[in-house]
Amino acid sequence: MANSDSSALAKPAYFNFAQDVVDCWAAKDKDQQAMFWVSEDYKIERSLSYSHFKVQSHRIALLFERLGVKAGDVVLMILPRVPEWWEIAVAALRIGVIICPATTLLVDKDVEFRCQQTRAKVFIGNDASTGKLQNVRRGCAELKIVIRIDEAASSRDDVVDFREAMKEIPLDAVVKQRRTKAEDPAIIFFTSGTSGPPKMVRHNHVSYPLAHTITGKHWLQLSPGKLYWNLSEQGWAKAAWSFFGAWNCGASLFVHDDRSSFSATRLVDNIHKYPITTLCAPPTAYRQLVLLENQTYLSHHFPRALEHCTGTGEPLNDSVIKVWQQMTAMEIYDGYGQTETVLVCGNFKGTTIKPGSMGKPSPGVPLYVIDGEGGECGVGVEGDIAISRDRKDFFGIFEGYLNNDGTLDHRTKTLDGKQWYLTSDRATRDGDGYFWFVGRADDVINSSGYRIGPFEVESTLKLHPAVIESAVVASPDPTRSEVVKAFIVLTSEYAQKAKSKSSSERLIKEIQEFCKKNASPYKYPRKVQFVDANFLPKTISGKIKRAELKMMEWRKAGQAKL
């Protein structure tokens, strides 16, 4: 399975990532590197082979069995970037246990919510996350087992010490292989929850573990010998993209157990010091890297082995792509996908990158821009980004949202007799087949008949030297129905200049004129409000909750528009 051509993947009846990928690479070369791990303080470096993860996953699977953990049980795992995360994940997949990764940023009530919603039987965490759990454990009725990875100063009778327990497991332990069906549940991720509480996204044993071969081979361009670094923390689906995408291709993951806030200089130091060949970073990171002071730093700490860069999470500004190419002679391959899918659209080797475009549909992915009746939109016509559910040969998509009663909401919509999964994102397609992101379907602003995507306005605002960050939403207007409103966080220098009402008004006009000159004039923000950074509501993953800002605007006007 590990060598499959992902553009022609056939859905197998049975698949097990541990057996068909990890064990496969271990059998080919017992020393083949699967991970290069570096501790937070850089004092410890470990090269871990596929054989290591094969052996450890068998041992941990045996520990699970001894603790009474069975196939179909849910394990909620909240750990930093430690090798045990991958060891445990492979062990769970090996014996059909469902894993639910979550971010270390969660607070007590978030941990309780996830335990309750998933009906988790097992919780695995470090000292910090198990401490959060203990504060709410009374509310987690179905939780039976708590496993702590860290060596805590004090022990509890109701917590399993992982390292002590593993001492009782033979080094040559081998569990009975479980033949998992393709449709067996394997992974649960929670969405960011931009509107309402987070939803459970459930994947089976092929929709992520196998189908991310598309992501790894075609977008990340990975193969044995490549060292791939993704900045996402383990609680996010993006980390699973890397996990499955890289190992399906026999590549190695670079993991820095960094538990502090993002630092552009630290990123540069890593790609300078270590033989990282492939980097995936969010647009916010690239925007920091192209700042003048960071350009200077990078010129003195040039990447040691870097040859391929990708970005995803939100559309990437074309200006950033151009500056990065000037700095490094490398293009950033933008890509698009969701927690619900593998990479479904991107820029791939051999195709011309059009800065600002999401690229083209991934090989084998039935991706379209459709209208409200299910017809494919013409060139340049805005519509919904949709995946055909009628194409049974594509399986890189979630089973559905898991409801509290255990049923699945497959999110399949019938339009003109065809079955679709609507992503809730809007785009246009040009004559060459490239997709251009417009915005979330519920974020798009309709002003005097013009449909305006907030991303394009925010990208233009970002070019102005006064703007650190912005959020653009629809605001009610008596004559235009809706107008563009921008909430803007100013740099400290401009914030000082805009303290008085008159100077603030002058700056607003300056920014508005700037937008008219640097984008289509009808897209400029007719309303501008300067705010502090903490004013902008964000999800735990750092995405701005535009829906909350929009609701606030409409409520102020005595209306209720979602």
N, C-alpha and C positions, 0 to 999 in steps of 0.2 A: 504493500500500500504506500510505503514511504516514497517510492519512485514514480508514483502515478503522475501522468500528465494531467494537470488540474483543469485544462481546457476541455478535457474529454472524460471527466470523472463520471463513473457510473455508480449509482447508489447501491452499495452492497446490502445483502440481507442481514449480515452480521458485521460488526466492526468494534474493535476495542483498541483505543489509542495506545494503551500500555503495551499490549501484545503486538499489535500490528505496526507500530511506529517505534516506540522506545526499544523494545526487545529486538526489533529488526535491525536498527542501527547498531545496537550493542553486539549482535551476532556478527555483523560485517567487520567490525573493528572494535575490539574491547577497549581501546584507548581513545576512540573518537570523542572529541570534546563536545559537550552539550551546554556547558555553562562556564563562564569565567566570572567568579564572584569576588567582590571587593567590599570590605567592611566600611562602615560609615567614616571612620577615621583613617582609612587607607592602610591600617597596620596589618591587616590580614588579607591575603589573596589566595583564592582556591580555584584550581582548575578541576572541574567535575565532568566525568565522562557519562555517556549514555549507559554504560555498564553500572556506574554508581547509582543512577536513578532506577535501573532495573532491580538491583539488589535491595536498595532501601525501600522501594515501593512494595516489594514482596514482604519485607519485614514489617512495615507499617500495616499492610493489609492483614497480616497475621495478628498484629496487635488489635486491630479493629475487630477481628473475629473473636478473639479472646474476651473483648469487652462487650460482645453481644451485638455489634453493629452489623446490620444485614443489608443486602442489596435493596435499593429503594429508600433506605433511610437518608435523611438530609443532614449534611455536615455544614454548619455555618462556620466559616473560617475568616478570622480577622488577624492578620499577621503582617508585619513589615516585610521588606524584600530579603528574606532569609531563605537559604536553600531548602529548609524544611517545607516551605510552602509548596514547591514543585514536587518534592518527595511525597507529600501527603496527597496532593492532587492526583498524581499518577497512581498512587495506591488505591484511592477511592474509585477512580475510573476502572482500575483493574478488576475490582470485584462488584461493580455495579452500584456503588454508593454515590448519591447525588451530592455534588459540591455546590455551595453557595458562597462565593468570595464576597467580602465586603471591605470597604475602606477603613483604615485606622482613624480616619477623621470623624467617625460616627460618635455621637454622644450617647449617654445611657438609654434615653428613650428610643433612639434609632436602633440600638442593639435589640431592645425589647421588641420593637415593632417587627424586625426581621425574624426574630425567633418565633414570634407568634404567627406571622404570615406564612412562613415556610414550614411550620411545625417541626422545626429542627430537633433531632434527637441528640445530636452531638454539637458541642461548641469547641472550637480550637482557637486559641489566641495566645498572645504573649502576656506578660504581667499586667500591662496597661489595659488591654482589651478585656481580659478576664476580670479585672477589677471593675470595669464598667458593667460587665454582665452580672457580677455578684450584687450590684446595687439594684438590679431589676429582676433577679432570678425568680422571685416569687410569681412574677407575671408570665413566666415561661413554663407553662404547665407540662408540656410534652418533652421538655429538655431533660435528658437522663444522664448525660455524660459531659463533663467539662475537662478538657485537656489543656494544660498550660505548657508552652514551649520553654519559657524562661526559667532559669533557676532562681526562684524567688527566695527572699530572706526567710519568709515564714511559709509553712505548708498548711494545707487544709485537707481534712479527711474527704471532702466532697470534690476535690480536684485531683485529676491524674497528672502526676509529674511525668512529662513526656520522656525526658532523658533517663529517668530512673526506670520507667516502664520498658524502654527499649533495651535496657541492659539484660532483661529477661528473654529477649527475642534472639534466637540463634542467628549468627551472621550469614548462614547459608539457608535461611528459611525460604521455603517455596510454598505458596498457597495454590490451591486448586484453581486452575484458570476458569473464569466465567465467560461463557460465550454470549456477550451482550448483543442484543438485536439493535439494528440501526435506529429503531423508533423508541428504544428504552430511554427514559429521562436520564440526563447526565449532569446538567448544569442549570443553575438559576442565577440570573443577575437581576438587580433592581435598576429600573430606569432612574434618571436624575430627578424626576418629579417636578417638572417645570410648571405643571398645573395639577393640583390635587396631590394625594399621597403617591409615593413611588409604586410602580407596578412591577410584578414579578414576570420576568421574561424567561421562558423555559426553553432550553435547547436539548436535543437528543444526542446520541453518540456519533452522529455524522454531521449535523448541521453546523457545529463549530469544530469539533476535533478533527474531522476529515476535510470538510469544505474549505477550511482556512488554508488549504494548499493553494487555492487561488490567490489568497492574500500574500502568502510567502513567496511563491514562485514568480508570479507575474508582476506584482506591485513592488514588493521588497527586493525582488531579484536575488533571493537567497539560494545557497547551495552549500555542500560540505566545505568547510574551510572559511566561510564567512563568519564574522563576529558582529552580531546585531544588538544595538542598544535602543530600547524604547523607554521614554521617560515616565510613562504612566505607572502609578502605584498599583499594587496587585488587586485592589478592590474594584478596579474598573474593567469593563469588558475589553478595552483596548489592550490591556495586559494579556488577556486570553488570546487576542488576535496574534500577539507576538509569540506566545507560548506555543500555540498549535501551528502557526504559520512557519516559524523557524524550525521547529523539530520535525515537521512533516518533510522539510527540505534537507534535513541533516545538518543544519547550520548550528551555530553556538550562540547562546544569549549572553550578552554582557549585562551584569547586574551590579549596580552600586547601591548598597543599602543606605541610601541617603534619606534621612528623616527630617531634614530642614527644608526651608522654603527655597524656591528655585533661585539659582544664581547663574547668570550668564558666564561669568568667569570660571566657575566650577565646571560647567559644561565644556567650555573650551579646554580647560585643563585635562579633562578626561579624554577627549578625542585627540589631544596632543600626546598624552602619556601612553595610552593603551591602543592596541592595533584594531580599533573599531572600524569596520568597513562600511557599516550601514547604520544610519541614524534615522529615527522617527521621533519628531518633536511636534508639539502643538504650535499653531500659528503664534500664540503669545510668546513662546520661546524664541522663535525666529525674529519676531519684531524687536525683541530685546537684543538679539545678536547683531542686528544691522545698525544699531545706534553707533554713532561715531566713535565713542570711547571704547566700545566693544570691538569695533572694526580694527582699531589700533592694537588692542590686546591680542586679537586673533592673528594679526599679521606677524606678531612675535611668538605666537604659540600655535603654529599652523598644524592642522590635523595630520596625525602620523600615517594613517592608512585609509582615511575616509574616502569612499568612492561613490556613495549613493545616499541621497537624502529624501525623506518623505515627510509629509505633513498631513494631518487629518484632525477631526474634532470640530472644525468650523472652516469655512472657506478662507483661503489664504490670499492676502492682498497681492495684486500683481507687482506692485512696487517693491515689496519685500523679496519676491522671487528674483526680480531683476538685480537688486542690490546684492543679494546672497551670491548670485552667479558671478557678479563682478568681484566679490571678495574671494570666492573659492574655486571659480571655474566649474561649479556644479550647479545643476538645476534642482529645484525642489519638486518632487513628484507628488502633487496634491492628490488626495483620494477621498472617497465618500463611502460611508457605510453607517450602520447603526448598531446598537446593542442587539437589535433583533436580527442582524444580518452579518455576513462576512463583507469584505470590501466588494461593493457592487458597481462602483464607477471609479475610474482613476486614470492617471497618466502612466503609460507603460513603455517599456524599452522598444525603440524602433518607431515610436510615434512622436510627432512634434508637439511640444508643450505650448499651449496657448495660455500665457499668464492670466490668472483669474478664472480659468475654466476648471471644472471638476474632472475633465477628461472624458473618456468614452466608457461605455459599459464594460465591465470585466468579462473576460472570456467565459462564454457559457451562461452568462447572466441575462435573463429576459427582462431588461430594464427599459422603460418607456417614459415619455412625457405624454400624459393623456388629459383629455377634457372631462367635463362632468358626466358625459354619457359613455365614457369608456373608449372613445375614438382617439387615435394617436394624433397629437397636435402637429401642425405644420411647422416649418422652419421659422424660428423666431417667435413662435406663439407660446405664451406662458401656460403651464399646466401643472398637474400633480405628478411628482416622481412616483412611479408605480412599478411593481414587480408582478409579472404574470404568474398566477397560481395554477394556470392550466399547463404550464411547462413542467412536467413531472421529472424531467431530467436535471432540473436545478433544485438542489436541496440545502443550499447555504442560507437558510432562513429559519427563524424560530418556529416552534410548534404553535405558540400562542402565548397570550398573557394568562398566567395561572390565577384562577379565582380562589377565594377563601374556601370554597366547598370542594376544591380539587378539580373542578372542571376547567377546560381551556377555552379562552376566547381567541379563535384563530385569526381574527381580524381580516377576514376575507369578505370583500365587497363584490357583489354581482352587478356588472354594468353591461348592458346590451348582450346578455348571455355569457359574458366572460368573467372569470374569477381574478380579482386583483387584491394585492396587498398595497395599500396606500401608505406611503412613508410619512405623510403630513408635511412634506417639504415640497416647495415649488421650484420649478426650473424652466429654462428654455433650451432648445436644441438648435444648433446652427447647421448650415448646409453640409458641413464635414462630419456631422455626427457627434460633435462635442456638446457636453451638457454645461449649462451656466446656471449656477445657483441663484435663486431670487430671495428665498427666505422661507421660514416656517409658514405653513398655510394660514395659521391664525395670527401671524405677525405681519403679514403683508398689508400695506397701507393703501387704501383706495381714495385718492384725492382728485376730485373733479374728473373722474374717469381714468386718471392715471393710476396704475398699480405700481407701488414703490416698495422695493425690498429694503428692509432696514440695514442689511449688511453693506450695501453699496454706499449708503449715506454715512454709516459708521466708518467705512474705509476711507472715504473722502475726508471726514473730520480728523481722522488719525494723522493725515498729512500736515495738518496745521500745527505749528510749534507750540500753541497754547494748550493743546489737548493731550491729556494722558490716556483717558478712557471715555467712552461714550456709550449711551444706550438710546436707540431710536425707536419710537412707538407712534401709533396713531393717536391723535388728540382730536376731540370733537370741534367742529367749526360750523357756524350757522349757514355759510354760503357754499363751502366746499365739502360738506359732510365730514371729511377727515382731513387733517393736515399733518405734516411731519413735525414731530416734536423731538428735540434732542436734549437729553440729560447729559451734561458734560462735566467731567472732572478736570480741573485746570492744573497746570504745573504750579509749583509754589511761586515762581516768579510772576506769572500772569495772574494768579490769585491775589497777589498783593496789589497789582495794578488795577484790578477790577473791584476794589473794595467799595468805592463810591458808586452811587446809582448812575451817574453820568458816564463814568469810565466803564462800568459794566455794560451799559447800553452801546457804547462805542465798540467794545470788543464783540458784542453779539452781532452788530452790523458787519464788522470786519469778517467774522467767521461765516456769516451768511453769504457775503459777497465772494468769499474764498470758495465756498461750496458751489456757487453758481458758475464760477470760472473753471472748476476742476471736475464737474460732473454736469449732467443734464440739468438746466436751471430749474425745471419743475420739481426736482428732487430735493432742493435745499430745505433745511429746517425752518419753517415759518415761526416756530416757537422754540426758544432756547432757555434752558434753566441750568445755571451753574450749581453743582452739588458737591458735597464731600464724597470721598471714595466709599465710605461706609453707608452712604445713602442708597446705593444701588443694590437691590436684593439679588442674591446669587444662590445657586444650588450649591450643594456641598462639593461638587466637582469644579466650581468656579464659573459656571455659565450664568450670565445675567438672566434673571426672570423677567423678560419683557412683558409677559402677561400680567404680572403684578403692577408694573408701572402703568400699563395701558388701562387696567381696571381702575387704578387710582385717578387717572385723568378723566375717565368717563363718569366716575362717581362724583367728582368735583363739579361736573357740569349737570349733575342731577340725572344722569343716564346710566344705564348698565349695559355695557358692551363687552363681551368676552373675546 
